[in-house]
Amino acid sequence: MARILVVEDESNLAQGLLFNLQAEGHTVSVVPDGETALESLQNDRFDAVVLDVMLPGRDGFEIASTLRAQDNYVPILMLT
């Protein structure tokens, strides 16, 4: 199955996504902010990213733009 990075600062929502994605057989990592997400994406390979728009610090749009500028074309699902 897929390795998925969930970027969500609201813990209840993050845990719900984690639970449901793992129940479908995916390997899931959860991070609470954009900076940590960028570090994770530089250090590990993910098949997809579930990215919250409203994040502390850098928002989801900025994170997506940064990834594309780095030629990282991992599929991104924006969570709004």
C-alpha atoms as an extended CHARMM CRD file, in Angstrom:
* protein
*
        80  EXT
         1         1  MET       CA              0.0000000000        0.0000000000        0.0000000000  PROA      1               0.0000000000
         2         2  ALA       CA              0.9800000000        3.6810000000       -0.0230000000  PROA      2               0.0000000000
         3         3  ARG       CA              3.1800000000        5.7030000000        2.2990000000  PROA      3               0.0000000000
         4         4  ILE       CA              1.2010000000        8.8330000000        3.1440000000  PROA      4               0.0000000000
         5         5  LEU       CA              2.2590000000       11.9980000000        4.9430000000  PROA      5               0.0000000000
         6         6  VAL       CA             -0.5560000000       13.7780000000        6.7690000000  PROA      6               0.0000000000
         7         7  VAL       CA              0.1610000000       17.4380000000        7.5720000000  PROA      7               0.0000000000
         8         8  GLU       CA             -2.4770000000       18.5600000000       10.0580000000  PROA      8               0.0000000000
         9         9  ASP       CA             -2.1830000000       20.7220000000       13.1910000000  PROA      9               0.0000000000
        10        10  GLU       CA             -5.5700000000       19.7870000000       14.6800000000  PROA      10              0.0000000000
        11        11  SER       CA             -4.8150000000       16.6190000000       16.6500000000  PROA      11              0.0000000000
        12        12  ASN       CA             -8.3270000000       15.1160000000       16.5460000000  PROA      12              0.0000000000
        13        13  LEU       CA             -8.5120000000       15.4110000000       12.7790000000  PROA      13              0.0000000000
        14        14  ALA       CA             -4.9480000000       14.1250000000       12.3730000000  PROA      14              0.0000000000
        15        15  GLN       CA             -5.7090000000       11.0690000000       14.5210000000  PROA      15              0.0000000000
        16        16  GLY       CA             -8.9010000000       10.3790000000       12.5800000000  PROA      16              0.0000000000
        17        17  LEU       CA             -7.0390000000       10.5010000000        9.2760000000  PROA      17              0.0000000000
        18        18  LEU       CA             -4.2730000000        8.3130000000       10.7020000000  PROA      18              0.0000000000
        19        19  PHE       CA             -6.7620000000        5.7210000000       11.9580000000  PROA      19              0.0000000000
        20        20  ASN       CA             -8.7340000000        5.5410000000        8.7170000000  PROA      20              0.0000000000
        21        21  LEU       CA             -5.7450000000        5.4730000000        6.3870000000  PROA      21              0.0000000000
        22        22  GLN       CA             -4.0380000000        2.7780000000        8.4660000000  PROA      22              0.0000000000
        23        23  ALA       CA             -7.2830000000        0.7810000000        8.4950000000  PROA      23              0.0000000000
        24        24  GLU       CA             -7.0420000000        0.7570000000        4.6940000000  PROA      24              0.0000000000
        25        25  GLY       CA             -3.5150000000       -0.6790000000        4.9640000000  PROA      25              0.0000000000
        26        26  HSD       CA             -1.4520000000        2.4490000000        4.3190000000  PROA      26              0.0000000000
        27        27  THR       CA              1.6800000000        3.4590000000        6.1860000000  PROA      27              0.0000000000
        28        28  VAL       CA              1.0210000000        6.9180000000        7.6110000000  PROA      28              0.0000000000
        29        29  SER       CA              3.2000000000        9.6120000000        9.1690000000  PROA      29              0.0000000000
        30        30  VAL       CA              1.5990000000       12.6530000000       10.7950000000  PROA      30              0.0000000000
        31        31  VAL       CA              3.3010000000       16.0240000000       11.2640000000  PROA      31              0.0000000000
        32        32  PRO       CA              1.7580000000       19.1950000000       12.7640000000  PROA      32              0.0000000000
        33        33  ASP       CA              3.2660000000       21.9670000000       10.6260000000  PROA      33              0.0000000000
        34        34  GLY       CA              4.7370000000       22.9060000000        7.2840000000  PROA      34              0.0000000000
        35        35  GLU       CA              8.3710000000       23.0890000000        8.3300000000  PROA      35              0.0000000000
        36        36  THR       CA              8.2850000000       19.5660000000        9.7200000000  PROA      36              0.0000000000
        37        37  ALA       CA              6.4710000000       18.4210000000        6.5780000000  PROA      37              0.0000000000
        38        38  LEU       CA              9.2120000000       19.8040000000        4.3290000000  PROA      38              0.0000000000
        39        39  GLU       CA             11.8830000000       18.1130000000        6.4650000000  PROA      39              0.0000000000
        40        40  SER       CA              9.9990000000       14.8090000000        6.2980000000  PROA      40              0.0000000000
        41        41  LEU       CA              9.5880000000       15.0850000000        2.5310000000  PROA      41              0.0000000000
        42        42  GLN       CA             13.3020000000       15.7680000000        2.0900000000  PROA      42              0.0000000000
        43        43  ASN       CA             14.3220000000       12.8180000000        4.2720000000  PROA      43              0.0000000000
        44        44  ASP       CA             11.7510000000       10.1790000000        3.2630000000  PROA      44              0.0000000000
        45        45  ARG       CA              9.8150000000        9.0810000000        0.2130000000  PROA      45              0.0000000000
        46        46  PHE       CA              6.0300000000        9.3490000000        0.3110000000  PROA      46              0.0000000000
        47        47  ASP       CA              3.4870000000        8.2590000000       -2.2730000000  PROA      47              0.0000000000
        48        48  ALA       CA              1.0330000000       11.0200000000       -1.3350000000  PROA      48              0.0000000000
        49        49  VAL       CA              0.5500000000       13.9750000000        0.9960000000  PROA      49              0.0000000000
        50        50  VAL       CA             -2.6620000000       15.0440000000        2.7200000000  PROA      50              0.0000000000
        51        51  LEU       CA             -1.9420000000       18.7230000000        3.3260000000  PROA      51              0.0000000000
        52        52  ASP       CA             -4.0150000000       21.0770000000        5.4720000000  PROA      52              0.0000000000
        53        53  VAL       CA             -4.3010000000       24.5910000000        4.0890000000  PROA      53              0.0000000000
        54        54  MET       CA             -4.3930000000       26.3950000000        7.4380000000  PROA      54              0.0000000000
        55        55  LEU       CA             -1.1620000000       25.5470000000        9.2650000000  PROA      55              0.0000000000
        56        56  PRO       CA              0.9470000000       27.4160000000       11.8040000000  PROA      56              0.0000000000
        57        57  GLY       CA              3.8810000000       29.1710000000       10.1630000000  PROA      57              0.0000000000
        58        58  ARG       CA              3.9240000000       28.2870000000        6.4690000000  PROA      58              0.0000000000
        59        59  ASP       CA              0.4770000000       27.4560000000        5.0880000000  PROA      59              0.0000000000
        60        60  GLY       CA             -0.3820000000       24.5290000000        2.8520000000  PROA      60              0.0000000000
        61        61  PHE       CA             -0.2430000000       26.5680000000       -0.3530000000  PROA      61              0.0000000000
        62        62  GLU       CA              3.2990000000       27.6790000000        0.4500000000  PROA      62              0.0000000000
        63        63  ILE       CA              4.3410000000       24.1150000000        1.2380000000  PROA      63              0.0000000000
        64        64  ALA       CA              2.8890000000       22.8700000000       -2.0650000000  PROA      64              0.0000000000
        65        65  SER       CA              4.6300000000       25.6730000000       -3.9790000000  PROA      65              0.0000000000
        66        66  THR       CA              7.9380000000       24.8940000000       -2.2750000000  PROA      66              0.0000000000
        67        67  LEU       CA              7.6500000000       21.2110000000       -3.1760000000  PROA      67              0.0000000000
        68        68  ARG       CA              6.9470000000       21.9730000000       -6.8200000000  PROA      68              0.0000000000
        69        69  ALA       CA              9.8320000000       24.4670000000       -6.9480000000  PROA      69              0.0000000000
        70        70  GLN       CA             12.0610000000       21.6180000000       -5.7030000000  PROA      70              0.0000000000
        71        71  ASP       CA             10.7470000000       19.3980000000       -8.5420000000  PROA      71              0.0000000000
        72        72  ASN       CA              8.9430000000       17.2010000000       -6.0280000000  PROA      72              0.0000000000
        73        73  TYR       CA              5.7460000000       16.0680000000       -7.7630000000  PROA      73              0.0000000000
        74        74  VAL       CA              4.3240000000       13.8510000000       -5.0340000000  PROA      74              0.0000000000
        75        75  PRO       CA              0.5150000000       13.8780000000       -5.3070000000  PROA      75              0.0000000000
        76        76  ILE       CA             -1.0290000000       16.3560000000       -2.8430000000  PROA      76              0.0000000000
        77        77  LEU       CA             -4.5610000000       16.2940000000       -1.5150000000  PROA      77              0.0000000000
        78        78  MET       CA             -5.3780000000       19.7060000000       -0.0500000000  PROA      78              0.0000000000
        79        79  LEU       CA             -7.4520000000       19.5310000000        3.1180000000  PROA      79              0.0000000000
        80        80  THR       CA             -9.5700000000       22.6550000000        3.6320000000  PROA      80              0.0000000000
